């Protein structure tokens, strides 16, 4: 016998007074279950969000302020790099790079540009350095020749740079 048939048989056998009592018990149990499993967790989550929301809004405001400060500093650094000697800036930056020993020469070029020759250079390190130059100093790779060497991952680079205005 399945459970449905058993419950149906029990219900038919119960007196009207027992049916009312069982219905009341079922309603109370369902109400308690709804309260415990839906209503109470929702109220607790709302209280938690009410306390967390002002703190999160303050953090968001601080992040906006920090973003604006970083952008202003990047513009300042980028414009300082443009006003200064681009080749000198490249020399200093390349000396701090992972491939500093592979830099053969950095020379100034006409029009406020600079040229750099390096090799053998790990390609990923070159890409990361060029991206950092652009992002932090506003210096862009204007022209670049990359030649693969016999060793995997190593390249020879001949690139020309121009100073941007930062981001």
VONUDREN-864285 format. One line per field, with one value per residue (C-alpha): chain; residue in three letters; x, y, z. Coordinates in Angstrom, 2 decimals. Example, Ala and Ser with C-alpha at 12.3 -4.5 7.8 and 13.67 -1.06 7.14 Angstrom:
// residues 2
unit = (A | A)
code = (ALA | SER)
east = (12.30 | 13.67)
north = (-4.50 | -1.06)
up = (7.80 | 7.14)
***
This chain:
// residues 167
unit = (A | A | A | A | A | A | A | A | A | A | A | A | A | A | A | A | A | A | A | A | A | A | A | A | A | A | A | A | A | A | A | A | A | A | A | A | A | A | A | A | A | A | A | A | A | A | A | A | A | A | A | A | A | A | A | A | A | A | A | A | A | A | A | A | A | A | A | A | A | A | A | A | A | A | A | A | A | A | A | A | A | A | A | A | A | A | A | A | A | A | A | A | A | A | A | A | A | A | A | A | A | A | A | A | A | A | A | A | A | A | A | A | A | A | A | A | A | A | A | A | A | A | A | A | A | A | A | A | A | A | A | A | A | A | A | A | A | A | A | A | A | A | A | A | A | A | A | A | A | A | A | A | A | A | A | A | A | A | A | A | A | A | A | A | A | A | A)
code = (UNK | UNK | UNK | UNK | UNK | UNK | UNK | UNK | UNK | UNK | UNK | UNK | UNK | UNK | UNK | UNK | UNK | UNK | UNK | UNK | UNK | UNK | UNK | UNK | UNK | UNK | UNK | UNK | UNK | UNK | UNK | UNK | UNK | UNK | UNK | UNK | UNK | UNK | UNK | UNK | UNK | UNK | UNK | UNK | UNK | UNK | UNK | UNK | UNK | UNK | UNK | UNK | UNK | UNK | UNK | UNK | UNK | UNK | UNK | UNK | UNK | UNK | UNK | UNK | UNK | UNK | UNK | UNK | UNK | UNK | UNK | UNK | UNK | UNK | UNK | UNK | UNK | UNK | UNK | UNK | UNK | UNK | UNK | UNK | UNK | UNK | UNK | UNK | UNK | UNK | UNK | UNK | UNK | UNK | UNK | UNK | UNK | UNK | UNK | UNK | UNK | UNK | UNK | UNK | UNK | UNK | UNK | UNK | UNK | UNK | UNK | UNK | UNK | UNK | UNK | UNK | UNK | UNK | UNK | UNK | UNK | UNK | UNK | UNK | UNK | UNK | UNK | UNK | UNK | UNK | UNK | UNK | UNK | UNK | UNK | UNK | UNK | UNK | UNK | UNK | UNK | UNK | UNK | UNK | UNK | UNK | UNK | UNK | UNK | UNK | UNK | UNK | UNK | UNK | UNK | UNK | UNK | UNK | UNK | UNK | UNK | UNK | UNK | UNK | UNK | UNK | UNK)
east = (0.00 | 1.27 | 1.31 | -1.39 | -3.86 | -2.97 | -3.50 | -6.72 | -8.05 | -7.06 | -8.80 | -12.03 | -11.98 | -11.50 | -14.46 | -15.24 | -13.84 | -10.56 | -10.38 | -10.67 | -7.97 | -5.64 | -6.24 | -5.39 | -2.18 | -1.17 | -1.82 | 0.23 | 3.10 | 3.12 | 3.01 | 5.92 | 7.89 | 7.30 | 8.36 | 11.48 | 12.66 | 11.57 | 10.52 | 13.19 | 16.18 | 14.84 | 14.56 | 18.05 | 19.49 | 17.76 | 19.23 | 22.67 | 22.36 | 21.10 | 24.31 | 26.62 | 25.21 | 26.50 | 29.96 | 29.97 | 28.83 | 31.67 | 34.14 | 32.79 | 33.16 | 36.73 | 37.52 | 36.15 | 38.31 | 41.38 | 40.69 | 40.55 | 43.77 | 45.54 | 44.40 | 45.61 | 48.98 | 49.29 | 48.60 | 51.18 | 53.81 | 52.97 | 53.29 | 56.54 | 57.92 | 56.96 | 58.58 | 61.73 | 64.18 | 62.29 | 65.47 | 66.57 | 63.21 | 63.44 | 66.97 | 65.87 | 62.81 | 64.73 | 67.41 | 64.70 | 63.17 | 63.74 | 65.76 | 67.98 | 71.21 | 69.90 | 69.41 | 72.02 | 71.23 | 68.66 | 69.04 | 67.09 | 65.44 | 64.15 | 60.72 | 60.90 | 61.07 | 63.48 | 64.73 | 65.73 | 67.48 | 67.61 | 68.17 | 67.87 | 64.77 | 62.03 | 59.01 | 56.55 | 58.85 | 59.08 | 55.29 | 54.78 | 57.37 | 55.88 | 52.42 | 53.74 | 55.39 | 52.12 | 49.93 | 52.13 | 54.14 | 52.07 | 54.96 | 53.75 | 55.48 | 55.29 | 57.09 | 58.50 | 60.33 | 60.41 | 62.50 | 62.32 | 65.61 | 66.56 | 65.70 | 61.94 | 60.48 | 63.44 | 63.32 | 65.37 | 63.57 | 64.10 | 61.46 | 60.77 | 58.78 | 56.90 | 55.77 | 52.02 | 50.19 | 49.35 | 45.85)
north = (0.00 | 3.42 | 6.34 | 8.27 | 5.45 | 5.04 | 8.72 | 8.80 | 5.77 | 7.28 | 10.56 | 8.82 | 6.79 | 9.89 | 11.61 | 15.23 | 16.42 | 14.55 | 16.01 | 19.54 | 18.82 | 17.27 | 20.18 | 22.64 | 20.74 | 20.68 | 24.43 | 25.19 | 22.93 | 24.46 | 27.96 | 27.18 | 25.63 | 28.68 | 30.99 | 29.01 | 28.25 | 31.36 | 34.32 | 34.24 | 33.79 | 36.64 | 38.96 | 37.98 | 38.62 | 42.01 | 43.00 | 41.89 | 43.89 | 46.94 | 46.98 | 46.07 | 48.45 | 51.74 | 50.21 | 48.92 | 52.30 | 53.99 | 51.49 | 52.14 | 55.89 | 55.40 | 53.21 | 55.89 | 58.49 | 56.20 | 55.52 | 59.24 | 59.75 | 56.95 | 58.37 | 61.84 | 60.43 | 58.45 | 61.57 | 63.47 | 60.73 | 60.33 | 64.03 | 64.18 | 61.34 | 63.22 | 66.44 | 64.60 | 62.59 | 59.62 | 57.64 | 58.24 | 57.12 | 53.96 | 53.28 | 53.57 | 51.40 | 48.77 | 48.62 | 47.54 | 44.99 | 41.24 | 41.43 | 44.38 | 42.59 | 41.90 | 45.59 | 46.47 | 50.14 | 52.83 | 55.98 | 59.17 | 59.62 | 62.77 | 64.09 | 63.20 | 59.50 | 56.80 | 53.49 | 50.37 | 47.19 | 44.15 | 40.45 | 37.69 | 38.72 | 36.48 | 37.40 | 37.41 | 39.70 | 42.08 | 42.20 | 42.81 | 45.60 | 47.30 | 47.13 | 48.60 | 51.44 | 52.28 | 51.90 | 53.68 | 56.18 | 56.71 | 55.59 | 53.73 | 51.25 | 52.97 | 50.43 | 47.07 | 44.23 | 40.99 | 38.12 | 34.65 | 33.10 | 29.42 | 29.05 | 28.81 | 31.91 | 34.17 | 36.98 | 39.86 | 43.20 | 46.43 | 48.93 | 52.63 | 54.45 | 57.70 | 59.44 | 59.62 | 61.81 | 59.07 | 57.72)
up = (0.00 | -0.79 | 1.59 | -0.23 | 0.09 | 3.77 | 4.54 | 2.53 | 4.40 | 7.76 | 6.86 | 5.88 | 9.10 | 11.31 | 12.89 | 11.97 | 15.29 | 14.68 | 11.16 | 12.53 | 15.13 | 12.51 | 10.13 | 12.90 | 13.71 | 10.02 | 9.68 | 12.82 | 11.69 | 8.19 | 9.67 | 11.99 | 9.12 | 6.91 | 9.72 | 10.60 | 7.06 | 5.14 | 7.24 | 9.98 | 7.59 | 5.43 | 8.45 | 9.63 | 6.15 | 6.02 | 9.40 | 8.22 | 5.00 | 6.90 | 8.92 | 6.03 | 3.39 | 4.89 | 5.35 | 1.75 | 0.43 | 2.32 | 0.86 | -2.64 | -2.17 | -0.95 | -3.99 | -6.31 | -4.58 | -4.83 | -8.52 | -9.23 | -7.27 | -9.19 | -12.54 | -11.55 | -10.49 | -13.72 | -15.74 | -13.71 | -14.13 | -17.82 | -18.54 | -16.55 | -18.69 | -21.85 | -20.66 | -19.63 | -21.67 | -23.16 | -23.79 | -20.20 | -18.89 | -21.01 | -19.74 | -16.12 | -16.66 | -18.67 | -15.97 | -13.51 | -15.92 | -15.84 | -19.07 | -18.08 | -19.04 | -22.56 | -23.45 | -26.07 | -26.57 | -25.96 | -28.02 | -28.55 | -31.93 | -33.62 | -32.67 | -28.98 | -29.73 | -28.61 | -30.00 | -28.10 | -29.22 | -26.95 | -27.22 | -26.22 | -24.26 | -22.80 | -24.92 | -22.01 | -20.01 | -22.99 | -23.36 | -19.64 | -19.64 | -22.72 | -21.15 | -17.89 | -19.80 | -21.49 | -18.40 | -15.87 | -17.90 | -21.02 | -23.23 | -26.31 | -28.58 | -31.95 | -34.11 | -33.17 | -34.88 | -32.93 | -34.24 | -32.70 | -31.64 | -31.64 | -27.96 | -27.34 | -25.70 | -26.47 | -29.03 | -30.36 | -30.17 | -32.10 | -31.02 | -31.22 | -28.56 | -28.30 | -25.14 | -24.60 | -22.16 | -19.70 | -19.35)
***
